Amino acid sequence: MSKFVGVTELPPDPLFGLKARYNADSRSDKVDLGIGAYRDNNGKPWILPAVKQAEQKLITSHDYNHEYLSISGFEPFFNAAAKVILGGDSLAIAEKRVVSQQSLSGTGALHLAGVFIKQFYNGNHTIYLSQPTWANHKQIFEYIGFKVASYPYWDNETKSLDLKGYLAAIEDAAPGSIFVLHACAHNPTGLDPNEAQWDQILKALEKKQHLVLFDSAYQGFASGDLNKDAHAIRHAINNRIITSPIVICQSFAKNCGMYGERVGAIHIIATSQPNDALNRAIKSQLNRIIRSELSNPPAYGSKIVAKILSDPQLYAQWEQDLITMSSRIHQMRAALRGKLEELGTPGTWDHITSQTGMFSFTGLNKEMVDRLEQVHGVYMVSSGRASVAGLNEGNVDRVAKAIDEVVRYHSKSKL
């Protein structure tokens, strides 16, 4: 008999379970709109030209090796990463108020942030997530031991931001609660507050002295503009909207196409005034967590990204690559909306083009998504979230017709 008791089999992760069903589907015209990874117009993975060039420079450099990094990670990487997200003219960087650390992509940064906050944050340990949010947010923070609550975000009737509900939740939460904000390209809705709305949200958070945790997974990938996609973070810091601590979790999976290399960083701005002693203490505690969990971060991906961020020629190429990716996704949004409107598909579809980033919250319900998969071989998450990156010129017409059929089918079934 096993000495392990109470071990029950869990269902597959919804997203990777979806991918497994897609892989097992023998239909030649199947379409994957589930997994969050960029694909080119042929539906193939795309290595960014900036990444290819950086890799070549890295492996031919005289000091190329596979030695361990420090516990904090590759310093040229996380220092440059801080400038990318906060800006070269960042007030916090200039005042030496930023503590940065390499992490295992954005997921690792969120976990590291959670463990640190759980131990040292002297505030309300309820974490508020948008409704809906990336499914892994809830798993990460519940596993660490936080109480997880939600704030209204997506208004399904209007397919727009529920700003009134959002602000009310901020006001009603106990002072000093923790709010996780998507810096740009909200996952799964693709719906972001505009600049005026961000100003209201940030000021409301400051009024209640809530701890703000930004999850930045799509900077530059959403609009093609690194500065525009960092607006909320920079506005909060440079205009001193938020004076309480700010934690930023940053990923280079999407905007550098470094999915499997797990390149990320965490940045903690603990105070509104410089405090070197506190910064050193925070750094030491982050190092302790990293040392106990993974000893030190992986080197290869962080060195590639550091090359891109530190080399003006590679950086310029990266900026062009971001435009290439974001522009293709914008084109596919317009194409899908246009074809649905040409077909006269019941409902309104302008939200597809008003959203941004990799994902679109289509408005399709679970029954519609099930029929898309079973009848048409079009795969997306049960919430109706579609990865627009999975669309291309060769399949967008077929996807639009499939959506049209399932919407009409379920419309008739309700008569």
MOJOZI-V571742 format. One record per backbone hydrogen bond with DSSP energy under -0.5 kcal/mol. NH is the residue of the N-H (numbers start at 1). CO is the residue of the C=O. E is the energy in kcal/mol with one decimal. If there is no record, write none. Layout:
BEGIN
NH,CO,E / NH,CO,E
END
This chain:
BEGIN
5,3,-0.5 / 8,6,-0.8 / 17,13,-3.1 / 18,14,-1.8 / 19,15,-1.8 / 20,16,-1.8 / 21,17,-2.0 / 22,18,-2.3 / 23,19,-2.6 / 24,20,-1.7 / 25,21,-0.8 / 25,22,-1.0 / 30,27,-1.1 / 31,377,-2.8 / 33,31,-0.8 / 33,379,-2.7 / 37,35,-1.7 / 40,44,-2.7 / 43,40,-2.2 / 46,38,-0.5 / 48,46,-0.6 / 52,48,-2.3 / 53,49,-2.4 / 54,50,-2.1 / 55,51,-2.8 / 56,52,-1.9 / 57,53,-2.1 / 58,54,-2.4 / 59,55,-2.7 / 60,56,-1.2 / 61,58,-1.1 / 64,61,-1.4 / 70,73,-0.6 / 73,70,-0.9 / 75,73,-0.9 / 77,74,-1.0 / 78,74,-2.0 / 79,75,-2.3 / 80,76,-1.4 / 81,77,-2.8 / 82,78,-1.5 / 83,79,-1.3 / 84,80,-1.9 / 85,81,-2.0 / 86,82,-2.7 / 87,83,-2.0 / 90,87,-1.7 / 94,90,-2.2 / 95,91,-1.9 / 96,93,-1.5 / 97,92,-2.9 / 99,268,-2.3 / 100,98,-0.5 / 101,266,-1.9 / 102,72,-2.7 / 103,264,-2.5 / 105,103,-1.8 / 105,262,-0.8 / 108,104,-2.4 / 109,105,-1.7 / 110,106,-2.4 / 111,107,-2.2 / 112,108,-2.7 / 113,109,-2.6 / 114,110,-2.6 / 115,111,-2.7 / 116,112,-2.2 / 117,113,-3.0 / 118,114,-2.7 / 119,115,-1.4 / 120,116,-2.4 / 121,117,-2.5 / 122,120,-0.5 / 123,121,-1.2 / 124,176,-0.8 / 127,125,-0.5 / 127,147,-2.8 / 128,126,-0.5 / 128,178,-3.6 / 129,127,-0.5 / 129,149,-2.3 / 131,151,-1.8 / 132,130,-0.6 / 134,187,-0.6 / 137,134,-1.7 / 138,134,-0.6 / 139,135,-1.1 / 140,136,-2.8 / 141,137,-2.1 / 142,138,-2.5 / 143,139,-2.2 / 144,140,-1.4 / 145,141,-1.1 / 146,141,-2.5 / 147,125,-1.4 / 148,146,-0.5 / 149,127,-2.9 / 149,147,-0.5 / 151,129,-2.1 / 153,131,-1.0 / 154,131,-1.7 / 155,153,-0.5 / 155,160,-2.8 / 156,154,-0.8 / 159,155,-2.1 / 160,155,-1.1 / 162,153,-3.2 / 163,161,-1.7 / 166,162,-2.4 / 167,163,-2.8 / 168,164,-2.0 / 169,165,-2.1 / 170,166,-1.8 / 171,167,-2.1 / 172,168,-2.5 / 173,169,-1.7 / 176,208,-1.7 / 177,174,-1.2 / 178,126,-2.4 / 179,177,-0.5 / 179,211,-2.8 / 180,128,-2.5 / 180,178,-0.5 / 181,179,-0.6 / 181,213,-2.7 / 183,181,-0.6 / 183,215,-2.0 / 188,186,-0.6 / 190,186,-3.5 / 192,190,-0.6 / 198,194,-2.8 / 199,195,-1.9 / 200,196,-1.7 / 201,197,-2.6 / 202,198,-2.9 / 203,199,-2.1 / 204,200,-2.0 / 205,201,-2.2 / 206,202,-2.2 / 207,203,-2.1 / 208,204,-1.4 / 209,206,-1.3 / 210,205,-2.2 / 211,177,-3.0 / 212,210,-0.5 / 212,245,-1.3 / 213,179,-2.7 / 213,211,-0.5 / 214,212,-0.5 / 214,247,-2.9 / 215,181,-3.1 / 216,214,-0.7 / 216,249,-3.4 / 217,215,-0.7 / 220,225,-0.6 / 221,218,-1.0 / 222,218,-1.8 / 224,220,-0.9 / 226,224,-0.5 / 229,225,-2.1 / 230,226,-0.5 / 230,227,-0.9 / 231,228,-1.5 / 234,230,-2.5 / 235,231,-3.0 / 236,232,-2.0 / 237,233,-1.8 / 238,234,-2.7 / 239,234,-0.6 / 239,235,-1.2 / 240,237,-1.5 / 241,235,-0.7 / 241,236,-0.9 / 242,236,-2.2 / 243,241,-0.6 / 246,269,-2.2 / 247,212,-2.4 / 248,267,-2.9 / 249,214,-3.0 / 250,248,-0.5 / 250,265,-3.0 / 251,216,-2.1 / 252,263,-2.5 / 254,217,-0.5 / 256,252,-0.9 / 258,252,-1.2 / 261,258,-0.6 / 262,258,-0.8 / 262,259,-0.9 / 263,258,-0.6 / 264,103,-1.3 / 264,262,-0.6 / 265,250,-2.3 / 266,101,-2.6 / 267,248,-2.4 / 268,99,-2.7 / 269,246,-2.9 / 269,267,-0.5 / 270,97,-0.6 / 270,268,-0.7 / 279,275,-2.3 / 280,276,-2.5 / 281,277,-1.9 / 282,278,-2.7 / 283,279,-2.6 / 284,280,-2.2 / 285,281,-1.9 / 286,282,-2.5 / 287,283,-2.3 / 288,284,-1.8 / 289,285,-2.0 / 290,286,-2.5 / 291,287,-3.0 / 292,288,-2.0 / 293,289,-1.5 / 294,290,-3.0 / 295,290,-1.4 / 296,294,-3.0 / 297,70,-0.5 / 303,299,-2.3 / 304,300,-1.8 / 305,301,-2.5 / 306,302,-2.3 / 307,303,-1.9 / 308,304,-1.9 / 309,305,-2.5 / 310,306,-1.6 / 311,307,-1.5 / 312,310,-0.6 / 315,311,-3.0 / 316,312,-2.1 / 317,313,-1.9 / 318,314,-2.6 / 319,315,-2.4 / 320,316,-1.7 / 321,317,-2.4 / 322,318,-2.4 / 323,319,-1.5 / 324,320,-2.3 / 325,321,-2.4 / 326,322,-2.6 / 327,323,-2.6 / 328,324,-1.7 / 329,325,-1.9 / 330,326,-2.3 / 331,327,-2.4 / 332,328,-2.1 / 333,329,-2.1 / 334,330,-2.2 / 335,331,-2.4 / 336,332,-2.6 / 337,333,-2.5 / 338,334,-2.7 / 339,335,-2.4 / 340,336,-2.2 / 341,337,-2.3 / 342,338,-2.2 / 343,339,-2.1 / 344,340,-0.6 / 345,340,-2.3 / 352,349,-1.3 / 353,350,-0.8 / 354,350,-1.3 / 355,351,-1.4 / 356,190,-3.5 / 357,222,-0.7 / 360,386,-2.3 / 361,189,-1.2 / 362,360,-1.2 / 362,384,-2.0 / 369,365,-2.4 / 370,366,-2.7 / 371,367,-1.9 / 372,368,-2.4 / 373,369,-2.1 / 374,370,-2.7 / 375,371,-2.6 / 376,371,-0.9 / 376,372,-1.1 / 377,372,-0.5 / 377,373,-1.0 / 378,372,-2.0 / 379,31,-3.0 / 379,377,-0.6 / 381,385,-1.4 / 384,381,-2.5 / 386,360,-2.9 / 387,33,-2.6 / 388,358,-2.4 / 388,386,-1.0 / 389,358,-0.7 / 390,387,-2.0 / 391,388,-1.9 / 395,392,-1.3 / 396,392,-2.1 / 399,395,-2.5 / 400,396,-2.3 / 401,397,-2.2 / 402,398,-2.1 / 403,399,-2.7 / 404,400,-2.6 / 405,401,-2.2 / 406,402,-2.3 / 407,403,-2.5 / 408,404,-2.2 / 409,405,-2.7 / 410,406,-2.3 / 411,407,-1.8 / 412,408,-2.3 / 413,409,-1.7 / 414,410,-0.7 / 414,411,-0.6 / 415,412,-1.4
END
